[in-house]
Amino acid sequence: MAEAPPLRRIVIAISGASGAVYGARLLQVLQGLPGIETHLVVSDAGWRNLRHEIDMERSAVEALAHHVHDVHNVGAAIASGSFDCHAMVVAPCSMRTLAAIAHGLADNLLTRAADVALKERRRLVLLVRESPLHLGHLRNMVAVTEMGGIVCPPLPAFYLRPQTVGDVVDYSVARVLDLIDVPHGLAPRWAGLEPNAP
């Protein structure tokens, strides 16, 4: 009898930037995929935005994750490099959270888990949300990239002709799933244009 493949643990963090829907949708998609175990950590401002932007109560968000960790509990499992983890995604990632990660502050469980992902050379994807960007934002993005993180602003792909806000969100979530090597059929893939197409 063949052994079941090991669970892939993925840490999902939701910070206080606008775009709480990205984290919630990512949790929804991962919940329906086999072999995935999600660990959720949400900042105080992240909880506020989940309710304000998409009317999700805390209990409804927590129900989407396999494990939920208090952002103030720096003694949680995900704070250790010995925690077996496949990847971490911060969706959305505020500029404050980006700065803390870029400078290794590890001042709460969210930023500590991200610091662990970087030091253990694991995949860390940040859906940064801000516009316009000043030089400090850009330098922090460079710093995180130089440390091995992936800065992935959730930008729409208009060439796929999205019809709804949900289509736009799903495209960005699909890109995240690609970046953390999770197979999916969430969004169409670009197949190219016919030669000489207008």
N, CA and C atoms as an extended XYZ file, in Angstrom:
594
Properties=species:S:1:pos:R:3:atomname:S:1:resname:S:1:resid:I:1 pbc="F F F"
N         0.838       -1.187        0.000 N   MET     1
C         0.000        0.000        0.000 CA  MET     1
C         0.884        1.252        0.000 C   MET     1
N         0.648        2.112       -0.963 N   ALA     2
C         1.466        3.319       -1.090 CA  ALA     2
C         1.178        4.284        0.045 C   ALA     2
N         2.244        4.931        0.528 N   GLU     3
C         2.065        5.929        1.575 CA  GLU     3
C         1.503        7.216        0.979 C   GLU     3
N         0.665        7.876        1.771 N   ALA     4
C         0.142        9.171        1.335 CA  ALA     4
C         1.276       10.187        1.335 C   ALA     4
N         1.289       11.092        0.362 N   PRO     5
C         2.348       12.119        0.368 CA  PRO     5
C         2.228       12.988        1.609 C   PRO     5
N         3.357       13.492        2.106 N   PRO     6
C         3.300       14.324        3.317 CA  PRO     6
C         2.530       15.611        3.065 C   PRO     6
N         1.918       16.099        4.130 N   LEU     7
C         1.215       17.373        4.036 CA  LEU     7
C         2.199       18.491        3.727 C   LEU     7
N         1.761       19.425        2.909 N   ARG     8
C         2.548       20.632        2.685 CA  ARG     8
C         1.935       21.736        3.524 C   ARG     8
N         2.694       22.213        4.480 N   ARG     9
C         2.213       23.270        5.364 CA  ARG     9
C         2.507       24.620        4.736 C   ARG     9
N         1.485       25.462        4.684 N   ILE    10
C         1.626       26.800        4.116 CA  ILE    10
C         1.119       27.810        5.130 C   ILE    10
N         1.960       28.786        5.446 N   VAL    11
C         1.571       29.866        6.355 CA  VAL    11
C         0.948       30.977        5.530 C   VAL    11
N        -0.260       31.364        5.906 N   ILE    12
C        -0.951       32.481        5.268 CA  ILE    12
C        -1.046       33.606        6.285 C   ILE    12
N        -0.520       34.768        5.923 N   ALA    13
C        -0.582       35.928        6.804 CA  ALA    13
C        -1.400       37.024        6.140 C   ALA    13
N        -2.227       37.670        6.933 N   ILE    14
C        -3.036       38.790        6.445 CA  ILE    14
C        -2.682       40.005        7.285 C   ILE    14
N        -2.086       41.005        6.647 N   SER    15
C        -1.724       42.224        7.368 CA  SER    15
C        -2.776       43.301        7.108 C   SER    15
N        -2.507       44.514        7.557 N   GLY    16
C        -3.524       45.546        7.558 CA  GLY    16
C        -3.670       46.366        6.298 C   GLY    16
N        -2.998       45.992        5.220 N   ALA    17
C        -3.172       46.732        3.972 CA  ALA    17
C        -4.551       46.465        3.385 C   ALA    17
N        -5.002       47.352        2.524 N   SER    18
C        -6.232       47.088        1.785 CA  SER    18
C        -5.995       45.881        0.878 C   SER    18
N        -7.031       45.053        0.744 N   GLY    19
C        -6.893       43.852       -0.079 CA  GLY    19
C        -7.045       42.580        0.732 C   GLY    19
N        -7.792       42.654        1.832 N   ALA    20
C        -8.017       41.476        2.671 CA  ALA    20
C        -8.608       40.317        1.876 C   ALA    20
N        -9.320       40.642        0.800 N   VAL    21
C        -9.938       39.607       -0.027 CA  VAL    21
C        -8.907       38.637       -0.587 C   VAL    21
N        -7.681       39.087       -0.829 N   TYR    22
C        -6.663       38.195       -1.383 CA  TYR    22
C        -6.316       37.077       -0.406 C   TYR    22
N        -6.131       37.419        0.855 N   GLY    23
C        -5.835       36.399        1.855 CA  GLY    23
C        -6.998       35.457        2.067 C   GLY    23
N        -8.206       36.015        2.133 N   ALA    24
C        -9.389       35.184        2.344 CA  ALA    24
C        -9.608       34.231        1.175 C   ALA    24
N        -9.453       34.726       -0.033 N   ARG    25
C        -9.654       33.878       -1.210 CA  ARG    25
C        -8.586       32.793       -1.299 C   ARG    25
N        -7.345       33.144       -0.965 N   LEU    26
C        -6.279       32.153       -0.964 CA  LEU    26
C        -6.590       31.030        0.023 C   LEU    26
N        -7.070       31.377        1.192 N   LEU    27
C        -7.468       30.366        2.175 CA  LEU    27
C        -8.587       29.482        1.635 C   LEU    27
N        -9.577       30.101        0.987 N   GLN    28
C       -10.688       29.329        0.432 CA  GLN    28
C       -10.195       28.308       -0.590 C   GLN    28
N        -9.312       28.739       -1.461 N   VAL    29
C        -8.808       27.839       -2.505 CA  VAL    29
C        -7.974       26.719       -1.900 C   VAL    29
N        -7.087       27.055       -0.980 N   LEU    30
C        -6.231       26.042       -0.370 CA  LEU    30
C        -7.032       25.047        0.455 C   LEU    30
N        -8.127       25.500        1.036 N   GLN    31
C        -8.968       24.617        1.847 CA  GLN    31
C        -9.506       23.448        1.013 C   GLN    31
N        -9.727       23.704       -0.268 N   GLY    32
C       -10.290       22.678       -1.127 CA  GLY    32
C        -9.272       21.800       -1.824 C   GLY    32
N        -7.990       21.994       -1.543 N   LEU    33
C        -6.950       21.220       -2.217 CA  LEU    33
C        -6.407       20.128       -1.298 C   LEU    33
N        -6.198       18.928       -1.823 N   PRO    34
C        -5.676       17.835       -0.992 CA  PRO    34
C        -4.200       18.040       -0.662 C   PRO    34
N        -3.801       17.519        0.478 N   GLY    35
C        -2.390       17.534        0.844 CA  GLY    35
C        -1.858       18.851        1.341 C   GLY    35
N        -2.749       19.798        1.631 N   ILE    36
C        -2.345       21.129        2.102 CA  ILE    36
C        -2.833       21.334        3.533 C   ILE    36
N        -1.961       21.874        4.372 N   GLU    37
C        -2.332       22.260        5.737 CA  GLU    37
C        -1.995       23.736        5.905 C   GLU    37
N        -3.000       24.557        6.183 N   THR    38
C        -2.773       25.998        6.295 CA  THR    38
C        -2.645       26.439        7.747 C   THR    38
N        -1.742       27.388        7.941 N   HIS    39
C        -1.529       28.017        9.251 CA  HIS    39
C        -1.736       29.512        9.055 C   HIS    39
N        -2.713       30.049        9.736 N   LEU    40
C        -3.119       31.444        9.541 CA  LEU    40
C        -2.643       32.322       10.690 C   LEU    40
N        -2.106       33.492       10.333 N   VAL    41
C        -1.795       34.527       11.315 CA  VAL    41
C        -2.251       35.860       10.736 C   VAL    41
N        -2.983       36.630       11.529 N   VAL    42
C        -3.583       37.884       11.062 CA  VAL    42
C        -3.213       39.002       12.036 C   VAL    42
N        -2.766       40.122       11.506 N   SER    43
C        -2.463       41.270       12.369 CA  SER    43
C        -3.765       41.877       12.877 C   SER    43
N        -3.647       42.723       13.893 N   ASP    44
C        -4.838       43.387       14.426 CA  ASP    44
C        -5.542       44.196       13.343 C   ASP    44
N        -4.765       44.934       12.552 N   ALA    45
C        -5.354       45.725       11.468 CA  ALA    45
C        -5.905       44.819       10.370 C   ALA    45
N        -5.310       43.646       10.195 N   GLY    46
C        -5.820       42.693        9.219 CA  GLY    46
C        -7.215       42.224        9.568 C   GLY    46
N        -7.455       41.923       10.853 N   TRP    47
C        -8.804       41.532       11.281 CA  TRP    47
C        -9.801       42.660       11.014 C   TRP    47
N        -9.363       43.882       11.268 N   ARG    48
C       -10.236       45.035       11.048 CA  ARG    48
C       -10.604       45.157        9.568 C   ARG    48
N        -9.629       44.968        8.693 N   ASN    49
C        -9.898       45.099        7.260 CA  ASN    49
C       -10.747       43.954        6.714 C   ASN    49
N       -10.578       42.757        7.246 N   LEU    50
C       -11.422       41.639        6.810 CA  LEU    50
C       -12.891       41.960        7.043 C   LEU    50
N       -13.167       42.558        8.166 N   ARG    51
C       -14.563       42.906        8.458 CA  ARG    51
C       -15.020       44.113        7.644 C   ARG    51
N       -14.161       45.115        7.539 N   HIS    52
C       -14.557       46.352        6.856 CA  HIS    52
C       -14.695       46.165        5.348 C   HIS    52
N       -13.740       45.465        4.734 N   GLU    53
C       -13.707       45.378        3.269 CA  GLU    53
C       -14.583       44.274        2.694 C   GLU    53
N       -14.654       43.124        3.379 N   ILE    54
C       -15.413       42.008        2.787 CA  ILE    54
C       -16.430       41.405        3.761 C   ILE    54
N       -16.707       42.122        4.848 N   ASP    55
C       -17.749       41.704        5.800 CA  ASP    55
C       -17.553       40.295        6.329 C   ASP    55
N       -16.299       39.893        6.553 N   MET    56
C       -16.039       38.572        7.114 CA  MET    56
C       -15.745       38.682        8.606 C   MET    56
N       -16.515       37.970        9.388 N   GLU    57
C       -16.270       37.925       10.821 CA  GLU    57
C       -15.073       37.027       11.100 C   GLU    57
N       -14.457       37.248       12.231 N   ARG    58
C       -13.265       36.488       12.599 CA  ARG    58
C       -13.508       34.981       12.549 C   ARG    58
N       -14.636       34.542       13.082 N   SER    59
C       -14.921       33.105       13.124 CA  SER    59
C       -15.000       32.498       11.726 C   SER    59
N       -15.539       33.249       10.765 N   ALA    60
C       -15.652       32.747        9.389 CA  ALA    60
C       -14.281       32.615        8.736 C   ALA    60
N       -13.394       33.561        9.016 N   VAL    61
C       -12.040       33.499        8.467 CA  VAL    61
C       -11.275       32.344        9.101 C   VAL    61
N       -11.362       32.224       10.408 N   GLU    62
C       -10.645       31.160       11.109 CA  GLU    62
C       -11.083       29.779       10.639 C   GLU    62
N       -12.357       29.657       10.260 N   ALA    63
C       -12.882       28.366        9.801 CA  ALA    63
C       -12.254       27.921        8.478 C   ALA    63
N       -11.636       28.836        7.755 N   LEU    64
C       -11.005       28.510        6.476 CA  LEU    64
C        -9.618       27.894        6.633 C   LEU    64
N        -9.024       28.025        7.829 N   ALA    65
C        -7.656       27.556        8.063 CA  ALA    65
C        -7.657       26.294        8.920 C   ALA    65
N        -6.628       25.502        8.751 N   HIS    66
C        -6.476       24.311        9.592 CA  HIS    66
C        -6.012       24.687       10.996 C   HIS    66
N        -5.130       25.689       11.059 N   HIS    67
C        -4.610       26.157       12.346 CA  HIS    67
C        -4.558       27.680       12.323 C   HIS    67
N        -4.925       28.284       13.445 N   VAL    68
C        -4.908       29.746       13.564 CA  VAL    68
C        -3.993       30.123       14.725 C   VAL    68
N        -3.117       31.087       14.487 N   HIS    69
C        -2.151       31.510       15.499 CA  HIS    69
C        -2.353       32.992       15.831 C   HIS    69
N        -2.267       33.314       17.097 N   ASP    70
C        -2.379       34.706       17.555 CA  ASP    70
C        -1.115       35.467       17.152 C   ASP    70
N        -1.296       36.619       16.528 N   VAL    71
C        -0.156       37.400       16.040 CA  VAL    71
C         0.784       37.825       17.168 C   VAL    71
N         0.288       37.857       18.406 N   HIS    72
C         1.118       38.278       19.533 CA  HIS    72
C         1.846       37.106       20.200 C   HIS    72
N         1.567       35.883       19.758 N   ASN    73
C         2.180       34.696       20.365 CA  ASN    73
C         3.442       34.297       19.602 C   ASN    73
N         4.557       34.914       19.966 N   VAL    74
C         5.799       34.623       19.259 CA  VAL    74
C         6.377       33.270       19.656 C   VAL    74
N         5.693       32.551       20.538 N   GLY    75
C         6.112       31.208       20.899 CA  GLY    75
C         5.392       30.134       20.104 C   GLY    75
N         4.576       30.530       19.122 N   ALA    76
C         3.826       29.558       18.321 CA  ALA    76
C         4.771       28.734       17.449 C   ALA    76
N         4.271       27.606       16.958 N   ALA    77
C         5.090       26.677       16.171 CA  ALA    77
C         5.725       27.345       14.957 C   ALA    77
N         4.986       28.213       14.281 N   ILE    78
C         5.476       28.808       13.036 CA  ILE    78
C         6.595       29.816       13.262 C   ILE    78
N         6.915       30.105       14.528 N   ALA    79
C         8.005       31.027       14.837 CA  ALA    79
C         9.364       30.343       14.812 C   ALA    79
N         9.383       29.027       14.638 N   SER    80
C        10.629       28.284       14.704 CA  SER    80
C        11.053       27.760       13.339 C   SER    80
N        12.335       27.796       13.085 N   GLY    81
C        12.871       27.228       11.866 CA  GLY    81
C        12.709       25.722       11.799 C   GLY    81
N        12.492       25.075       12.946 N   SER    82
C        12.301       23.632       12.958 CA  SER    82
C        10.899       23.226       12.528 C   SER    82
N         9.996       24.208       12.404 N   PHE    83
C         8.641       23.926       11.923 CA  PHE    83
C         8.723       23.616       10.435 C   PHE    83
N         8.262       22.440       10.051 N   ASP    84
C         8.333       22.003        8.656 CA  ASP    84
C         7.291       22.755        7.838 C   ASP    84
N         7.752       23.652        6.984 N   CYS    85
C         6.849       24.537        6.250 CA  CYS    85
C         7.271       24.622        4.792 C   CYS    85
N         6.297       24.548        3.897 N   HIS    86
C         6.568       24.594        2.462 CA  HIS    86
C         6.766       26.022        1.966 C   HIS    86
N         5.929       26.947        2.433 N   ALA    87
C         5.978       28.329        1.937 CA  ALA    87
C         5.177       29.225        2.869 C   ALA    87
N         5.366       30.543        2.692 N   MET    88
C         4.576       31.539        3.414 CA  MET    88
C         4.151       32.616        2.438 C   MET    88
N         2.915       33.059        2.593 N   VAL    89
C         2.368       34.132        1.764 CA  VAL    89
C         1.786       35.199        2.673 C   VAL    89
N         2.141       36.456        2.433 N   VAL    90
C         1.529       37.578        3.148 CA  VAL    90
C         0.610       38.283        2.160 C   VAL    90
N        -0.710       38.130        2.396 N   ALA    91
C        -1.703       38.600        1.424 CA  ALA    91
C        -2.890       39.255        2.133 C   ALA    91
N        -2.952       40.579        2.116 N   PRO    92
C        -2.021       41.535        1.532 CA  PRO    92
C        -0.871       41.836        2.490 C   PRO    92
N         0.128       42.505        1.970 N   CYS    93
C         1.283       42.895        2.777 CA  CYS    93
C         1.349       44.421        2.842 C   CYS    93
N         1.182       44.954        4.037 N   SER    94
C         1.247       46.406        4.223 CA  SER    94
C         2.697       46.879        4.136 C   SER    94
N         2.874       48.161        3.949 N   MET    95
C         4.210       48.719        3.912 CA  MET    95
C         4.899       48.620        5.274 C   MET    95
N         4.134       48.670        6.342 N   ARG    96
C         4.704       48.493        7.680 CA  ARG    96
C         5.240       47.068        7.838 C   ARG    96
N         4.457       46.086        7.371 N   THR    97
C         4.891       44.696        7.457 CA  THR    97
C         6.087       44.456        6.553 C   THR    97
N         6.058       45.014        5.348 N   LEU    98
C         7.200       44.912        4.438 CA  LEU    98
C         8.455       45.459        5.101 C   LEU    98
N         8.349       46.638        5.723 N   ALA    99
C         9.515       47.264        6.355 CA  ALA    99
C        10.058       46.391        7.478 C   ALA    99
N         9.157       45.823        8.288 N   ALA   100
C         9.598       44.974        9.394 CA  ALA   100
C        10.316       43.735        8.871 C   ALA   100
N         9.798       43.148        7.801 N   ILE   101
C        10.437       41.966        7.212 CA  ILE   101
C        11.787       42.346        6.603 C   ILE   101
N        11.814       43.464        5.884 N   ALA   102
C        13.057       43.905        5.225 CA  ALA   102
C        14.178       44.163        6.222 C   ALA   102
N        13.813       44.583        7.433 N   HIS   103
C        14.821       44.932        8.433 CA  HIS   103
C        14.955       43.882        9.529 C   HIS   103
N        14.302       42.725        9.348 N   GLY   104
C        14.448       41.620       10.288 CA  GLY   104
C        13.961       41.922       11.686 C   GLY   104
N        12.912       42.737       11.820 N   LEU   105
C        12.467       43.137       13.152 CA  LEU   105
C        11.840       41.992       13.940 C   LEU   105
N        11.078       41.111       13.267 N   ALA   106
C        10.458       39.964       13.936 CA  ALA   106
C         9.766       40.385       15.233 C   ALA   106
N         8.985       41.455       15.162 N   ASP   107
C         8.384       42.027       16.364 CA  ASP   107
C         7.005       41.468       16.692 C   ASP   107
N         6.492       40.568       15.878 N   ASN   108
C         5.274       39.831       16.192 CA  ASN   108
C         5.351       38.501       15.453 C   ASN   108
N         4.336       37.660       15.602 N   LEU   109
C         4.418       36.329       15.004 CA  LEU   109
C         4.431       36.379       13.485 C   LEU   109
N         3.713       37.327       12.894 N   LEU   110
C         3.681       37.435       11.432 CA  LEU   110
C         5.076       37.736       10.892 C   LEU   110
N         5.706       38.765       11.430 N   THR   111
C         7.017       39.151       10.915 CA  THR   111
C         8.103       38.157       11.322 C   THR   111
N         7.926       37.497       12.469 N   ARG   112
C         8.876       36.449       12.870 CA  ARG   112
C         8.780       35.257       11.915 C   ARG   112
N         7.552       34.835       11.572 N   ALA   113
C         7.393       33.707       10.652 CA  ALA   113
C         7.990       34.026        9.291 C   ALA   113
N         7.838       35.277        8.837 N   ALA   114
C         8.444       35.689        7.571 CA  ALA   114
C         9.961       35.674        7.670 C   ALA   114
N        10.495       36.122        8.802 N   ASP   115
C        11.937       36.103        9.013 CA  ASP   115
C        12.463       34.670        8.983 C   ASP   115
N        11.704       33.756        9.572 N   VAL   116
C        12.069       32.339        9.561 CA  VAL   116
C        12.084       31.808        8.125 C   VAL   116
N        11.062       32.169        7.345 N   ALA   117
C        11.010       31.709        5.951 CA  ALA   117
C        12.261       32.158        5.197 C   ALA   117
N        12.693       33.389        5.423 N   LEU   118
C        13.883       33.893        4.740 CA  LEU   118
C        15.155       33.196        5.216 C   LEU   118
N        15.296       33.044        6.522 N   LYS   119
C        16.535       32.455        7.029 CA  LYS   119
C        16.648       30.981        6.688 C   LYS   119
N        15.498       30.302        6.547 N   GLU   120
C        15.507       28.885        6.186 CA  GLU   120
C        15.486       28.675        4.677 C   GLU   120
N        15.535       29.774        3.929 N   ARG   121
C        15.538       29.738        2.460 CA  ARG   121
C        14.281       29.079        1.911 C   ARG   121
N        13.145       29.410        2.532 N   ARG   122
C        11.861       28.922        2.052 CA  ARG   122
C        11.177       29.996        1.220 C   ARG   122
N        10.211       29.595        0.443 N   ARG   123
C         9.502       30.533       -0.419 CA  ARG   123
C         8.672       31.496        0.431 C   ARG   123
N         8.875       32.789        0.223 N   LEU   124
C         8.108       33.841        0.893 CA  LEU   124
C         7.580       34.777       -0.181 C   LEU   124
N         6.261       34.898       -0.266 N   VAL   125
C         5.622       35.729       -1.284 CA  VAL   125
C         4.861       36.849       -0.587 C   VAL   125
N         5.130       38.088       -0.983 N   LEU   126
C         4.499       39.259       -0.377 CA  LEU   126
C         3.633       39.975       -1.406 C   LEU   126
N         2.323       40.009       -1.167 N   LEU   127
C         1.413       40.758       -2.033 CA  LEU   127
C         1.333       42.189       -1.507 C   LEU   127
N         2.336       42.971       -1.864 N   VAL   128
C         2.437       44.337       -1.341 CA  VAL   128
C         1.353       45.222       -1.947 C   VAL   128
N         0.778       46.079       -1.092 N   ARG   129
C        -0.332       46.920       -1.509 CA  ARG   129
C        -0.084       48.358       -1.083 C   ARG   129
N         0.278       49.179       -2.038 N   GLU   130
C         0.421       50.618       -1.801 CA  GLU   130
C         0.629       51.295       -3.137 C   GLU   130
N         0.167       52.534       -3.246 N   SER   131
C         0.395       53.315       -4.460 CA  SER   131
C         0.063       54.771       -4.160 C   SER   131
N         0.909       55.688       -4.604 N   PRO   132
C         2.226       55.482       -5.224 CA  PRO   132
C         3.245       55.032       -4.181 C   PRO   132
N         4.424       54.674       -4.663 N   LEU   133
C         5.490       54.177       -3.801 CA  LEU   133
C         6.571       55.238       -3.640 C   LEU   133
N         7.046       55.425       -2.397 N   HIS   134
C         8.192       56.320       -2.221 CA  HIS   134
C         9.472       55.488       -2.155 C   HIS   134
N        10.595       56.149       -2.079 N   LEU   135
C        11.877       55.466       -2.182 CA  LEU   135
C        12.072       54.449       -1.060 C   LEU   135
N        11.560       54.754        0.129 N   GLY   136
C        11.686       53.809        1.239 CA  GLY   136
C        10.965       52.501        0.946 C   GLY   136
N         9.764       52.595        0.374 N   HIS   137
C         9.024       51.385       -0.013 CA  HIS   137
C         9.844       50.561       -1.007 C   HIS   137
N        10.361       51.240       -2.025 N   LEU   138
C        11.106       50.546       -3.070 CA  LEU   138
C        12.377       49.900       -2.516 C   LEU   138
N        13.072       50.601       -1.618 N   ARG   139
C        14.285       50.030       -1.033 CA  ARG   139
C        13.963       48.801       -0.182 C   ARG   139
N        12.838       48.846        0.526 N   ASN   140
C        12.443       47.678        1.316 CA  ASN   140
C        12.108       46.491        0.410 C   ASN   140
N        11.494       46.744       -0.737 N   MET   141
C        11.210       45.677       -1.682 CA  MET   141
C        12.502       45.073       -2.221 C   MET   141
N        13.468       45.931       -2.510 N   VAL   142
C        14.769       45.444       -2.978 CA  VAL   142
C        15.428       44.589       -1.894 C   VAL   142
N        15.382       45.053       -0.649 N   ALA   143
C        16.012       44.313        0.454 CA  ALA   143
C        15.405       42.927        0.598 C   ALA   143
N        14.081       42.848        0.574 N   VAL   144
C        13.409       41.545        0.705 CA  VAL   144
C        13.760       40.649       -0.476 C   VAL   144
N        13.790       41.222       -1.671 N   THR   145
C        14.140       40.445       -2.859 CA  THR   145
C        15.567       39.923       -2.767 C   THR   145
N        16.486       40.753       -2.307 N   GLU   146
C        17.873       40.325       -2.161 CA  GLU   146
C        18.015       39.198       -1.139 C   GLU   146
N        17.101       39.138       -0.174 N   MET   147
C        17.128       38.073        0.836 CA  MET   147
C        16.428       36.807        0.360 C   MET   147
N        15.816       36.849       -0.813 N   GLY   148
C        15.182       35.652       -1.349 CA  GLY   148
C        13.680       35.686       -1.390 C   GLY   148
N        13.063       36.743       -0.867 N   GLY   149
C        11.608       36.858       -0.918 CA  GLY   149
C        11.135       37.248       -2.307 C   GLY   149
N         9.857       37.074       -2.549 N   ILE   150
C         9.260       37.441       -3.835 CA  ILE   150
C         8.215       38.524       -3.588 C   ILE   150
N         8.423       39.679       -4.177 N   VAL   151
C         7.463       40.778       -4.100 CA  VAL   151
C         6.502       40.630       -5.271 C   VAL   151
N         5.232       40.424       -4.967 N   CYS   152
C         4.241       40.103       -6.000 CA  CYS   152
C         2.999       40.977       -5.814 C   CYS   152
N         3.054       42.230       -6.275 N   PRO   153
C         1.862       43.081       -6.143 CA  PRO   153
C         0.675       42.451       -6.875 C   PRO   153
N        -0.501       42.469       -6.274 N   PRO   154
C        -1.679       41.874       -6.924 CA  PRO   154
C        -2.231       42.794       -8.010 C   PRO   154
N        -1.738       42.623       -9.223 N   LEU   155
C        -2.123       43.480      -10.342 CA  LEU   155
C        -3.006       42.715      -11.320 C   LEU   155
N        -4.015       43.365      -11.871 N   PRO   156
C        -4.910       42.669      -12.805 CA  PRO   156
C        -4.247       42.381      -14.142 C   PRO   156
N        -4.656       41.277      -14.759 N   ALA   157
C        -4.183       40.918      -16.103 CA  ALA   157
C        -5.328       41.175      -17.074 C   ALA   157
N        -5.357       42.357      -17.637 N   PHE   158
C        -6.487       42.728      -18.487 CA  PHE   158
C        -6.515       41.960      -19.801 C   PHE   158
N        -5.367       41.380      -20.201 N   TYR   159
C        -5.358       40.603      -21.436 CA  TYR   159
C        -6.204       39.331      -21.315 C   TYR   159
N        -6.529       38.923      -20.067 N   LEU   160
C        -7.422       37.779      -19.861 CA  LEU   160
C        -8.894       38.195      -19.860 C   LEU   160
N        -9.136       39.493      -20.010 N   ARG   161
C       -10.487       40.055      -20.078 CA  ARG   161
C       -11.360       39.656      -18.879 C   ARG   161
N       -10.952       40.040      -17.683 N   PRO   162
C       -11.759       39.719      -16.500 CA  PRO   162
C       -13.129       40.386      -16.581 C   PRO   162
N       -14.137       39.676      -16.116 N   GLN   163
C       -15.504       40.181      -16.155 CA  GLN   163
C       -15.986       40.688      -14.797 C   GLN   163
N       -15.360       40.225      -13.729 N   THR   164
C       -15.792       40.584      -12.384 CA  THR   164
C       -14.576       40.889      -11.515 C   THR   164
N       -14.837       41.496      -10.360 N   VAL   165
C       -13.770       41.700       -9.379 CA  VAL   165
C       -13.228       40.346       -8.941 C   VAL   165
N       -14.111       39.359       -8.831 N   GLY   166
C       -13.682       38.013       -8.466 CA  GLY   166
C       -12.677       37.444       -9.450 C   GLY   166
N       -12.857       37.725      -10.741 N   ASP   167
C       -11.897       37.260      -11.750 CA  ASP   167
C       -10.529       37.890      -11.515 C   ASP   167
N       -10.525       39.167      -11.184 N   VAL   168
C        -9.264       39.883      -10.935 CA  VAL   168
C        -8.556       39.292       -9.716 C   VAL   168
N        -9.316       39.051       -8.654 N   VAL   169
C        -8.750       38.471       -7.431 CA  VAL   169
C        -8.205       37.071       -7.714 C   VAL   169
N        -8.992       36.261       -8.418 N   ASP   170
C        -8.568       34.886       -8.695 CA  ASP   170
C        -7.288       34.837       -9.517 C   ASP   170
N        -7.112       35.793      -10.430 N   TYR   171
C        -5.875       35.807      -11.214 CA  TYR   171
C        -4.663       35.990      -10.302 C   TYR   171
N        -4.745       36.941       -9.367 N   SER   172
C        -3.615       37.171       -8.466 CA  SER   172
C        -3.383       35.978       -7.553 C   SER   172
N        -4.458       35.376       -7.068 N   VAL   173
C        -4.315       34.191       -6.222 CA  VAL   173
C        -3.693       33.044       -7.015 C   VAL   173
N        -4.091       32.909       -8.275 N   ALA   174
C        -3.510       31.870       -9.128 CA  ALA   174
C        -2.009       32.074       -9.302 C   ALA   174
N        -1.586       33.325       -9.462 N   ARG   175
C        -0.154       33.607       -9.594 CA  ARG   175
C         0.598       33.208       -8.317 C   ARG   175
N        -0.018       33.465       -7.171 N   VAL   176
C         0.596       33.070       -5.900 CA  VAL   176
C         0.735       31.552       -5.836 C   VAL   176
N        -0.309       30.837       -6.216 N   LEU   177
C        -0.251       29.375       -6.189 CA  LEU   177
C         0.865       28.863       -7.099 C   LEU   177
N         1.042       29.496       -8.253 N   ASP   178
C         2.152       29.132       -9.131 CA  ASP   178
C         3.494       29.344       -8.424 C   ASP   178
N         3.615       30.476       -7.740 N   LEU   179
C         4.883       30.821       -7.098 CA  LEU   179
C         5.240       29.898       -5.947 C   LEU   179
N         4.222       29.288       -5.307 N   ILE   180
C         4.504       28.366       -4.200 CA  ILE   180
C         4.327       26.908       -4.632 C   ILE   180
N         4.270       26.703       -5.952 N   ASP   181
C         4.238       25.348       -6.525 CA  ASP   181
C         3.049       24.521       -6.058 C   ASP   181
N         1.874       25.141       -6.074 N   VAL   182
C         0.637       24.422       -5.756 CA  VAL   182
C        -0.200       24.333       -7.028 C   VAL   182
N        -0.425       23.135       -7.555 N   PRO   183
C        -1.219       22.987       -8.778 CA  PRO   183
C        -2.652       23.475       -8.575 C   PRO   183
N        -3.223       24.041       -9.628 N   HIS   184
C        -4.581       24.589       -9.534 CA  HIS   184
C        -5.151       24.773      -10.932 C   HIS   184
N        -6.444       25.042      -10.970 N   GLY   185
C        -7.104       25.402      -12.217 CA  GLY   185
C        -7.928       26.651      -12.013 C   GLY   185
N        -7.415       27.553      -11.196 N   LEU   186
C        -8.191       28.699      -10.732 CA  LEU   186
C        -8.434       29.754      -11.798 C   LEU   186
N        -7.457       29.972      -12.652 N   ALA   187
C        -7.580       31.048      -13.639 CA  ALA   187
C        -7.017       30.568      -14.972 C   ALA   187
N        -7.515       31.120      -16.071 N   PRO   188
C        -6.991       30.707      -17.378 CA  PRO   188
C        -5.538       31.127      -17.544 C   PRO   188
N        -4.834       30.376      -18.368 N   ARG   189
C        -3.444       30.710      -18.664 CA  ARG   189
C        -3.359       31.304      -20.065 C   ARG   189
N        -2.441       32.219      -20.226 N   TRP   190
C        -2.260       32.871      -21.513 CA  TRP   190
C        -1.773       31.847      -22.536 C   TRP   190
N        -2.496       31.746      -23.636 N   ALA   191
C        -2.139       30.778      -24.676 CA  ALA   191
C        -1.501       31.452      -25.883 C   ALA   191
N        -1.349       32.763      -25.826 N   GLY   192
C        -0.732       33.488      -26.925 CA  GLY   192
C        -1.754       33.911      -27.972 C   GLY   192
N        -1.328       34.825      -28.831 N   LEU   193
C        -2.180       35.295      -29.924 CA  LEU   193
C        -1.810       34.550      -31.200 C   LEU   193
N        -2.770       34.427      -32.083 N   GLU   194
C        -2.494       33.839      -33.400 CA  GLU   194
C        -1.546       34.768      -34.162 C   GLU   194
N        -0.693       34.188      -35.002 N   PRO   195
C         0.185       35.047      -35.806 CA  PRO   195
C        -0.641       36.044      -36.639 C   PRO   195
N        -0.149       37.259      -36.688 N   ASN   196
C        -0.790       38.336      -37.441 CA  ASN   196
C        -2.148       38.761      -36.868 C   ASN   196
N        -2.398       38.383      -35.611 N   ALA   197
C        -3.652       38.823      -34.977 CA  ALA   197
C        -3.601       40.327      -34.776 C   ALA   197
N        -4.749       41.027      -34.893 N   PRO   198
C        -4.742       42.489      -34.731 CA  PRO   198
C        -4.418       42.876      -33.306 C   PRO   198
